[in-house]
Amino acid sequence: MTHQTVGSPGLPDDPHANVTEPTPSCPVEITLAALHGRWTTLLIRELLRGDRTFSELRQALPALSDKVLSDRLAHLTGAGVLDRHRRPGWPPRVSYGLTSRGRDLGPVLQALWDWGTGQRP
């Protein structure tokens, strides 16, 4: 975790924070890439409540299409936010759960919510 500079609240105390263009290695860009896509934050919210199967996620978010749900789960798994657990048996049961890195997004989502509610007219 970086420390905040006393004279500039909100700015990271990191010499790399003075880059002049976005880079894929920037921690902010990495976070934004993980949260990219409509429905992503709502999926993370559901998984912060505990592991879920595909069907349970569909039930919790009924307007979300199967295709988008599959895409978002694959994206979040690839980003290291989710673990995919396949249980043996027929039919196979797959559940998704947040990694420790994924659980760390809870306060990030809360901060985004708090900021957004403060901006309403």
N, C-alpha and C positions, 0 to 999 in steps of 0.2 A: 504494500500500500504506500502511496506517495504522501508526502506531507504537503500541506498547503503553505504557500508563501504568505508571510505576514502582511506585506504591502499589497498583495493582489488576491483577494479572496476568490476562491473557485478555480484558480489556475494551479496546475500541478507544479511542484517543486522538482522539476526534471529538466535537464538541459536539452533533451530531445523534444520538449514541448514547444520549442521555438521553430519547428519546421515550417516551411513556407508553402507546402502543398500536402494534401492527404497522402498517406502511405499505408499499404496493407498491414504494416507492422505497428501502426499507431494503436494504442490501447482503446481509444474512443472508436476508431474505425472498426476494430475487431468486435467491440460490443454492439455497435450499430449493425454490423453484418450478421451477427448472431440473432438479433431481434428483427431482422429484415422480413418483410412480408406481412400482408394482412392476415389476421388470425393468430400470428405467432405469439403475441403477448397474452392472448386469451388462453392458448394452449398451455403456456407456461403457468399461468394462473391456476388452471385446473390441476396441473401436475404438482404445483406447490401444496395442494391438498392431499396428495398421495399418488401412488402408482395407479395407472388406468390402462384399460384395454382400448383398442381401437373403437369398439362398440360403445364403451362407456364415454369416450371422448365425443363420439357422434351424438350420443344422447344428451350430453351436457351442452353441446353447441349445435343444435339441430339445423341451423341455417348453413352450416359448413359442409361443403360437398366432400364426398369420399376422395376425389382426386386431390383437392387442395389439402385435405387432412393428411393424405399419404405424402404429398410433397413437403409439407411443413414438418412432419415427423422425420422424414429422411434428412431434411436440411438441419434440423436441430440435433439429430443423432450425429451427423457429419461434423457439426460445429462443436461437439463435445458437451452439449447441454443435456442430452438425453442418453440413457442406456435402454437398449431393447432387449427384453428377456423373453426367450421362447421356452415354453414349458412342453415337455414331451407328452405324447398322447394324441388321440384322434378325436375331434379335430385339434390341430395344434393351437395352443393359446399363446398369444403374444401380449406382453404388457410393456408399458413404457414408464420409466421413472427418471426423475432428474438426477444427474450426477451431482457431486458436491459443487462443482463449478456452476451447474445449472441452478442449484438452490441459492447460490450467491446472487442470482439475478432478482431474487425477491425484493431486497432493498432498492435495487435499481428501478424496478417497476413501481414500487411505492413512491420513489422520488419523482418519477415521471408523472404519476397520478397527482401527487401533491402540487407539482409545478403546473400541471394542466388545469387543476381546479382553481388555482389562483389567477388564472388568465381569463376566466369566463367574465363576460360583460355583466 
